[in-house]
């Protein structure tokens, strides 16, 4: 990710470079846990959002209409990658790679009705992106979906595939899986695929419900699924023993444990929470972007 001096070598993929210095035990695990669903770790936490809400109201008053927790979660995750780049690794073909870019996926309904269709969007970010860059790029992608009745490239590919007879559909998917395993999948398919990327995120708070532990897909190479829910209030005691009301949001993460060890992932998730609670840090680019191991 972001290392412009790196030259592609034998064993690298179009979307990532092979981790050659990874310990032998870590290289061994994809052969034991062959499927992504075999290697899921589940994490649950909450973040106090009373002050975050005040910051968001201030930004909306400054002209960033609709800026919300979805933008903050994405910006916090991107910023965490600059410190803990290992969370942007993925497993393909039973090998572990460092992803070349940061790509966030989400599903968007064309309108909030039960009849409205859904589209999957993939937004590419730079490690130096601020919350304002995230806000702009995400809104542009979402607006494009909502005004485009024909759908995006992902929708068009899905529609063409599902028109095939089942036996041909399954045969075609088997060929795609084989190409993906070998790292030979065309870049156009990787770009359109909703199953290849850094993170898939869902805002269940917009539906007024708590987050779920969402599965990650065996197809493709998405390593992390993050879901967050609706805001709720809790009555707590402050340091002086007086009752105070605070607002919280729960979030849940499903992660492919083959990409990092538990200590690494735990620290990365602490950073995500830290950036969420200190959103002003996300207003400026990071001073340094750490590169993953080679």
N, C-alpha and C positions, 0 to 999 in steps of 0.2 A: 504493500500500500504506500503510494506516494514517494517511492524511492526512484527518482528519475535516472539514477546512475546504474540501476540494475539492468543487466542484459538478460534476455530470455535464454535459458539453457535447456538442454535435453532433460526431459522430465517435468518441466514447467507446463502450465496450462495457459490458455488465453486469459483466464480470469484470476490466475494466482500462480505464485512461485512455490516450488516444492521446498519444504523445510528439511534441509539436509543435515543440520546439526541437532535436530530433535533427539532426545534420549531414546535408546533402543526400546525401552518399555512402552513409551508413548507411540512409537511406530508400530508396535506389536498389537495394541488395543483394537485398531480397526479390523484386524483379522479375527478377533474374538467376538467383538460386538460389530457385526457386519452391517446391520441396519441402524439407521439413525434412531429409530424408536427403541432399539435395544440399549441405547446409551444416553437416555434422557435423565437429566437432573432437574428437580423442581425446587423453585425458590419463591418464597412469599415474604413481602414486607409492606410497610406503609410509610407514607411521607406526610409530615404536617404541612398544610398548605395555607395557613392563615396569612402569613406574610407573603407567600407566593401570589395569593389572590390580589393583594394590594399592589404588588409589582405588575401583575397582568393588567389590572384596571388602569394603572398609570400608562402602560404601553398602548392600550386601546385608546386612551384619551389623547395620546400623541399621534394617533393616526393609524395604528396597526390593528385595524378592526378584525375581530375574530381571533386574535392571538390567544392561544389557550394551552392547556396541558399537553396536548398532542405535540405541538411545536417544541415545548420545553423538554419532553421526554426524548424526542429525536435529537435535539441539540445537545442534551446532556450525554446521550449515548455516543454521539460523534466525538464530543470533547473527551470522553473517557477513552476512546480508541487511540487518541493522541498520547495517552499516558500508559494505557494497557492494551497495546495493539493485538495481543493474542486473542482477544474476543472477536477479532475480525478474521480468524482462521476458519477453514472449512475442511471437511473430509470428502474426497471424491476418489473413486477407484482404489479404496483402501489405503490411500495416502493422504497426508496432511499438508495443507497449503496455507500460505499467507495471501489473503485476497489483495488484488492490485488496486481496488477502489472501495469506496464506501457506498453501498446501495441499500436503501431502505424501502421496504415494500409494505403496502397496506391495501385493504379492500375499501372501495368507495361506492356507496349507493348513489345512483343518479338523482334520486330524491328520497326523502324520508317517508316512503309509503311501502306497504307490503307488496305492491305490484311492481315497484321500481327494480330495474336490473342492477346487478353489481358488476363492477370492473376492478381489476387489480392494477395498481400503478406501482411503478418502480422509479424512485428518484435518486439520482446520483449526486453525491456530495463530496466536497473537498474537506480534508482534515482541518483546514483553517477556517471553515465556515463558521459564522457567528449565528446567533439566534435570528438575526434579521435576514441572513442568507437562507436559513432554514424556512423561515416564514414565507419568503418570496418564492423559493423553489417548490415548496409543497403546495402553496396556493395556486401557482401556475399549473401544476400537474393536475390538481383537483378540478380547477376551473375548466381545463381542457376536456376532461372526461365529461363533466356535466353539460357542456355545450355541444359535444360531439355525439350525435345520435348513432353514428356508425361504430362507435367503440374505438379502442386503441388497437395496436398491433397484437397484443395478447388476446383480445376478444376475437379478432379476425382469424388468428391461427386456431384457437379453440373451436370456433365455428366450423372451419374447414375440416378439422380432424373429426368432429362428431358427426359429420355428414357421411363418413366412411362406414361400410359394414363393420360389425364388431370385430370380425376376424382380422380385417386389414388394419383397423384401429389398434388392436393389440400388437399386431406384427410391427406396425410403425413405431409404437412406443418401445417395443423391445429393441429395435434398431437404435432409437434415440438413447435409450439407457446404455447400450453398448458403446456408442460413440462418446457419451458422457463419461463412462468408466475409463475409457482410454484417453480422454482429454481432447477428443477430435470433434466435439460438437461445434457447429458453426457459430461465429460470434453473433450473428443475427438472431439465432434461436436463444442464445444465452441472454441477450439484451431483452428479448420479449418474454422470457420465462418468468413466471411468478414464483418459481421454486429455486431460483439462483439469486443469492444476494446476502447481505450482511446481517439483516434483521428484518423480521416481519412483526408489525406492531398493530394492535387493535385498541381503539378507544371505546370501551363498553360503557364508559360514563355517559357518552352521548345517547345511549339507550336507557340510562337510568338504572343499571344493574351492576353488581360487583364483578370483578375480573374472574376469569376462568383459567385453569391450567390447560392451555391449548397444546395439542400435539405438534411436533415438527415433522415435516414430510420426509419419507424415505426417498422419494424422487427428488432430484436436484441436489443442492448443497447448502440450503439455509441452516445455519447452526443455532439460531436463537429465535424464540417467539416470546414477545412481551405483550402482556395485556394489562390495562389499568381500568379501574372502575369509577363509579360515581363518587362524588364527595359526600362525606357524612360528618356529623358533629359528635364530639365526645366531651363529657364533663370530667375534668381532671383537677388535681390539686397542684398549685404552683409551688415554688420553693418556700414560700411563707405559709403553706398549708391552706391557702384560700382557693375555693373552687373557681375554675376558669373554663370557658368553653373554647375548644379548639376544633379546627376542621382538618380532616385527613382524607387521603386517597390511598386505597390499597392497590398494589401491583403485583403481578405474578410473572415468573420467568421460567420457561422451559428451555434447557440448553443441552447441546451435544457435548458430553463430558470428555470426548476423545480429543478435543482441540486444546484444552488447558487442564491443569490440575485444579482441585477444589480451592486451594489457597489463592491461586491467581484469580479465579472467577469471583471468589468472595470479595477480594480487594477491589476488583473492577466494579462490582455492584455497589460497594460502598461509595465509590467515586461518582457513580450515576446519581446516587441519592444526595451526595454533597453538592453536585452541580444543580440539582433540582432545588435544593434549599438555598442556594446562592446564585440566582439567575443572572445577577448583574455581571458575573464573571463571563457569561456567555455572550455579552454584548461586544466583546473585543476578541480578536483572533488569539489563539494560544501562542505563548512565547516560543515554544519548542514542540516539535512533533517527533515522538519517539518511533523508530523503525522496529519492526519485528525481527526476530532472530533469523539467521540464514542457514 
